[in-house]
Amino acid sequence: MPTEKKPQAPHGREDKTAIEALSQGPPLPGIPKFPSYHEERTHILEHMAATFRIFARKGFAEGLAGHISVRDPENPHTFWTNPLGRPWPLMRASDMVLVDYDGKAVGGNMSRTSNAAGFLIHSSLHKARPDVNAACHAHTIYGKAWSAFGRPLEMLNQDACIFYGKAQAVYENFGGVVFDEEEGERLAESLGPEGKVMTLTNHGLLTVGQTVDEAAYLFTLMEKSCQVQLLAEAAAANGLPKKIISHDVAQYTFKMTSGPEILYCEFQPDIEIEDALSNGDFRK
């Protein structure tokens, strides 16, 4: 009888960056560089405001819940966050509040308060992970549904491999609304030193990145991946077996698709669409 052939180890373009590998020709530009903190901060706040509008269009808003933070490029012990109660579809760069690690507003929009629970989560993340410049959290439909299981997403498809291995974490102990500094610290500890995405059991999703664009793309992808996982679970409950991507293939795919530069690029079509739909209103 003929012997079964072993699957070939995945390979190809491993000598290139993810953007170079994906580009058939001159590579896409990655994360932009700026000659001044002012210009970098302007870019960050504009993309942050656009992200809220994009999230709103995708149905991620839920009352006062949800928050995004971005570390200030000049003063890294402070971070920008959204004002409590400002509708996401109307968010502008000038709406953002700058807070320090003690929760004190030190700049930006001083006319509105920020989210207390959001501060405790994000301040703990920024303190624990100097490499994390941005974090996104929202109470989304599929994220909340999947969080009820307290399980990591499985490697069911190519996109899910962006969360492979230590990039994905689960926070298993829901302790209610986060009004306790220790709860925020436990969340940061659960994410770990290499985590990029986390399922908060009975709560929702949280993602981080070097840019708000990276964290935002990871969030949109994780929400969709929760939807896919739930659909797959429903089919599996009726007897259809799931086929999980192997370690070698998932690891290779993670390597070729999960870097900060390529994930920044992944979110730029959403930014471009929002710019056109809002006539650039989020930049104000």
N, C-alpha and C positions, 0 to 999 in steps of 0.2 A: 504494500500500500504506500502511496506517496506520502511523505512526511509533510506536516503542516508547516508552511513558511512562517517564520517569526516576523512580526511587523518591523519595518525598517525604522531605525531611530530617526526622529525628526531632525532636520537640519536645513540650512540654506540662509545665506546673507547674514551669518552670525558675526561677520567681521564689520558689520555696519551698525549704526545706531538705528533705533526703531523708525525714526523719520526717514532716514536714508533708505532703509529697507523697503518702506512702504511707497516711497516716491520713485516712479519710473522716469527718471530725469533729475533735474535740479531739485533738491529737497525743499519741503515747505519750511518757512522760517519758524523757529521755535519760540521760546519765551523771550520777549524783547528785552533789550538792555536800555537803560536810560542815563542821560548825562547828569541828572540831578534827582535828589529825593523828591522834590516837588512834582516833577513829571512822572516819576514812578508811582507816587501816591495818587496822583490824578488818575492814572491808568487803572490802578487797583480799585479805587472807589467807583469808577465808572463801570468796570466789569462786575463789581460786587452788586451795584444797583441793577445792572442788566440781569444778573443771576436771579435776583428775587422776582423780577418780571417773568423770566423764563420759567421759573418754578411755578409761578401763579398760573401761567398758560398751560402748564402740564398738570394742573390740579393738585399741587402739593400744599397749598395753603390750608390752614385749619385754625380759624379764630386767631387767638394771640400766640398760639404755639409755633415753634420753629424759629431758628436763628442761624445766622452765618457770622463768622468772625474772620478777620484778616489782620495779621500782625503788621504794625506800622514799620515801613522799611528803615526809617531813621531812628526811631525809638522802639527797639524790639521788645521792651518790657511793657508796651502798651498795645492794644489792638482795637480795631474798628468793629463795630457791631451795629445791628439795626435797631432803630427806636421802637419801643413797645407800642403796638397799636397802629403803626403806619401801614396802610394796605400795601401788600406786595406788588400789585399791578401798577401802583403809582410811585414806586420807590425811585428816588434820585440820589446821585452821588452826594449831594449836599445834605441829605437826610441822616447820614451815618454819624454815630456817636463814637468818640475815642475814649476808651476807659483804661485805667491802669490795673495792675494785679490786685489792688485792694477794692476794686469796683467803683472807684471814683471817676466821674466824667471829667476829663482833662482837656477836651478839645472837640472840634466838630460841632454838631447840632446839640446845643445845650438846652433846647426848649422842651425836649422829651426825655423821659427816662428809658433805660434799657431793660431787658428781660432778666430778672434776678436769677431764675433757674438757668437760663442760658449763660449768664456770666460765670456761674460756678462750674458748669461743664467746660466751657471754652477756656477759662483761665487755667484750669487744671491741665487741660491738654497742652496749651501753649507753654506752661511752665515745665511739664514733664518731657516735652518733645521739642527741642530747639529747631529741629528740621521741619516742623509743622508750622507753616505760615497761615494756613486757612483751614477752617472746619465748617461743615454744613450739617445741620440737623433739622428734620421736619417730620411731622406725623402724617405719613402718606398711607394710602389705602393698602397697597400690597405689602409695604414694609411692615405696617402694623399687623397685618394678617399673618405674615411669615414669622414675625417676632413671637407670636403665641407659642411656637414650637421650641424656641430657645436652641435652635440648631444652625450651624453654618450652611451656606448655600453649597450645593454640590456642583461639581464640574460637568455640567450637562451640555455645554456648548462652548464655542470659541470665546465668546464675550465673557463668560463666567471665569475663564482662566486668568483674567486680569486680577481676580481676587485670590489667586492660588496661594496655598501655603500660609505663611505667617502674615501675609497681607490682609487676611481676613480674621476677625475675632468675634466672639460672642460674649456679651455681658449678661450673665445668667441671673443675677439677683436684682429684680425690680424692687426698688425701695420707695416707690411713690414719686411725686414731683420732687425734683432735685433742689431742695432748699438747704441741704447739709453739705458743708465743704468736704467732709470725708467721703460722701457719695460721689462727688465730682472727682476726687482723687482715685477712688476705686475704678471709676470708668476709665480714667487715663491709664491706670495700671493694667486693666484688662486689654486695652488696645495694644499694649506692648511696644517695644522699640521699633518694630518693623510694620506694624499694622497700618492699613490705609482705609479699611472699611470695617464697620462693626454693627452687628445686630444687637439692639438693646431689647432684651426679652420683655415682652408685654408693653413695649414702649414704641419702638420705631428704629430708624436707621441713622447712622452717623458716619461721615466720611471726612478724610483730611487730605491735604496735599501741600505742595510747595507753593502753589498758586490757587486763588479762588477758582480759577478755570478748571484745574485738575480735580479739586475737591467736588466741584459742581458736576463735572462729567461723571465722576465715580458715583455720585449720588443718583443721577438720572439712570445710569446703567444698573446700579444695584436695585433700584425700584423696579425696573423692567425685569431684572433677573429674578426678583421675588415673585413677580407675576408668572414668569415661565416656570419657576419651581413649583408653584401652587398648581398650575395646569398639569405639570408632569406628575405631581403627587395624585391628582384626581384620576389621571389615566392609569397610574400604577395601582391605585386602589381597585380598579376594575380588571386587574390581571395583566396589564401590559408591562413588561419588564423595562426598567431604565438601563441605558448603557452609559456608564460613567467614563469620562476621558481618563486615559491612563496617566500615571505619574510623569513619565518621560515627555509625553505630548503636552500635558498641562504646564509642566515646568518650562519647556521650550516656548510655548505660546506666551506664558507670563513674561519671560525674558524679552520677547520681541514686541510686546504690546503695552507694557505697564510703566514705562519710564515717565518722569514728570514732563519732558518736552513733548512727547507724542500725546499724552493725555491733555496737555494744554491745547494742542492743535485740534484734538477731537471736539472740544467745546466751541471752537471759533465759528462754525456754521450757525450755531444757536445765537451767538452774539451778533453775527451779521444779520440774521433774520430779525432779531429784536430791534436792532438799529434801524432797519427799514420800516418795520411795523410801527414803531413809536416815533419815527422821525428824529431819533437821537435824544428823546426827552430825558432818558435816564442819565444823560451826561451832565445835566444842569445841577 
